[in-house]
Amino acid sequence: RFAIDPREQLQAQKWGRAHGLELLGSAHSHPTSAPVPSDTDLELTVAPALVVIQGPAGELRAWWLGDGVDTSVQELPFRRSDR
């Protein structure tokens, strides 16, 4: 498991706001399992949130974790851009 330094997260949010962007979620890897939200991901993610997960072969998949009335986990279309 890992933890994001809260100061770094706040700096990222401030940088995004200064550039007209909004932080929607996080990205991480599952080096030994499929790139789908694990039980731990679902337990520890503050929804609603976008989660991008990289699997062991480098494949990327995106997920929307709903909250409130809509607690669904929905896979989103994802296209990697090399911009």
TABELFEN-V649847 format. One record per residue. N is the residue number from 0. RES is the residue in three letters. PHI is phi in degrees with one decimal (NA if undefined). PSI is psi in whole degrees, -180 to 180 (* if undefined). D_FIRST is the distance of its C-alpha to the first C-alpha in Angstrom with 2 decimals. Layout:
n,res,phi,psi,d_first
N,RES,PHI,PSI,D_FIRST
N,RES,PHI,PSI,D_FIRST
//
This chain:
n,res,phi,psi,d_first
0,ARG,NA,161,0.00
1,PHE,-139.3,164,3.73
2,ALA,-134.3,141,7.00
3,ILE,-89.1,132,10.33
4,ASP,-61.5,122,13.22
5,PRO,-55.4,-33,15.59
6,ARG,-65.8,-40,18.50
7,GLU,-67.7,-38,17.37
8,GLN,-64.0,-43,16.87
9,LEU,-64.3,-40,20.34
10,GLN,-62.1,-41,21.81
11,ALA,-63.4,-43,20.71
12,GLN,-64.6,-43,22.30
13,LYS,-63.6,-43,25.40
14,TRP,-60.8,-46,25.76
15,GLY,-60.0,-48,25.59
16,ARG,-59.9,-41,28.18
17,ALA,-64.9,-22,30.39
18,HIS,-109.2,17,30.41
19,GLY,70.5,26,31.00
20,LEU,-116.0,161,27.54
21,GLU,-126.8,132,25.15
22,LEU,-73.1,121,21.35
23,LEU,-102.8,-23,20.63
24,GLY,-179.8,-151,16.91
25,SER,-139.9,166,13.99
26,ALA,-128.2,143,13.20
27,HIS,-157.7,178,10.29
28,SER,-118.7,156,10.48
29,HIS,-120.7,87,10.30
30,PRO,-66.2,-17,11.77
31,THR,-125.8,8,13.02
32,SER,-143.2,172,13.80
33,ALA,-60.8,150,15.95
34,PRO,-80.0,61,15.22
35,VAL,-125.5,152,15.56
36,PRO,-59.3,127,13.58
37,SER,-81.8,171,11.80
38,ASP,-58.6,-38,12.60
39,THR,-66.0,-42,9.24
40,ASP,-56.8,-46,10.02
41,LEU,-66.3,-35,13.47
42,GLU,-73.0,-39,12.79
43,LEU,-97.0,-13,10.80
44,THR,-80.0,133,12.78
45,VAL,-86.0,106,16.00
46,ALA,-85.9,155,18.67
47,PRO,-77.3,147,20.78
48,ALA,-158.2,151,18.52
49,LEU,-96.7,132,18.50
50,VAL,-127.0,126,15.41
51,VAL,-110.5,127,15.88
52,ILE,-123.2,133,13.88
53,GLN,-101.3,130,14.79
54,GLY,-89.8,-179,15.31
55,PRO,-63.5,-26,16.01
56,ALA,-93.8,8,19.57
57,GLY,90.4,-2,18.80
58,GLU,-70.0,144,19.96
59,LEU,-112.8,136,18.94
60,ARG,-134.5,145,19.24
61,ALA,-113.5,143,19.40
62,TRP,-135.8,142,19.08
63,TRP,-107.1,124,20.58
64,LEU,-104.3,111,19.24
65,GLY,-79.3,169,22.31
66,ASP,-141.9,-179,22.91
67,GLY,62.8,-125,25.97
68,VAL,-68.1,-39,28.59
69,ASP,-100.7,96,26.75
70,THR,-100.5,24,23.42
71,SER,-72.9,159,23.49
72,VAL,-114.9,115,20.93
73,GLN,-122.2,127,23.02
74,GLU,-76.0,138,22.54
75,LEU,-110.2,151,24.23
76,PRO,-61.4,141,26.28
77,PHE,-138.7,128,24.56
78,ARG,-128.7,124,26.47
79,ARG,-76.9,134,25.13
80,SER,-113.0,136,27.38
81,ASP,-101.0,30,27.97
82,ARG,-68.9,*,29.68
//
